[in-house]
Amino acid sequence: MSRSLPKSIDETHKLLGEADYVADRSLATALYLSLAMQRPLFLEGEAGVGKTEIAKVLATSLGRELIRLQCYEGMDIAQAAYEWNYSRQMIEIRMAEAEGVKSREGLAQDIFSEKFLVRRPLLRALQGTGAPPVLLIDELDRTDEPFEAYLLEVLSDWQITVPEIGTIRAAEPPLVVITSNRTREIHDAVKRRCFYHWVDYPDAARELEILKRKAPKAAAALSKEVVAFVQRLRGIDLFKLPGVAETVDWANCLVALDRITLDPETVNNTLGVLLKYQDDIERIAGEEAARLVTESKAAAVSA
């Protein structure tokens, strides 16, 4: 059963919290305005800070279908919006030729009808039945600029133009969340059609609250040490800083290893959970890891 949209920022914040998503008030405000004013929410930030999770939480909490368009380089309209079912069209042509009952014009009109149209995520989101779905356009920065231009019609007028059929409009706009890891800049024309929010790394208090929800089996002392370690790690000039997802994974891995506190050996053996580049691992392993463990323990005690 679908739920009605939240009617205030506080309700939006509560909605996220009930799904174990720990959000600050600025994010809850941006999400509320996006829902209330039927505008896409554009979330930008480093990988692993929880951008994609917002769309998942929104769909689950509101009881809506989640339609996900995972972007990649070279993606075109056929993968994103629609394409024609060419094999069925060929079968229809062969059958019409065998029966000889249709004119060329009649056959062309028939094979380019909606029954031969394969609906991809964008078109499915606009033609959804029941409550509008949540449309997640994930990692838009991976696509090419021509695809951004194609999105403008969808995000402005909630419609897609199919040359052979005409314009297909949404009876009610979907709830749209767009994410970007900022590997390249997204054109201003797309951003102007959205409400923008930068999703940053959480501070220590919020990250600890996330661990309490996402890694509940971790001892309280271990969670504090993990957060203190990761917070210090993000202050080092690394090729790729660990995101919240890595923090949660690391805490759960330490629980699986029956650790109730950090120690240099375990940290060195599990750095691959936090860091995804060998150069970063080599920089932290050894003396640097031991120093960070010492500092993290002291910070956890004083917290």
Helices and strands as residue ranges (DSSP letters): H 9-18, H 25-36, E 41-44, H 51-62, E 66-70, H 77-80, E 82-84, H 86-99, H 104-111, G 114-116, E 117-119, H 121-126, E 134-138, G 140-142, H 145-157, E 159-162, E 166-169, E 175-180, H 188-192, E 195-198, H 204-214, H 220-233, H 244-256, H 264-274, H 278-284, H 287-302
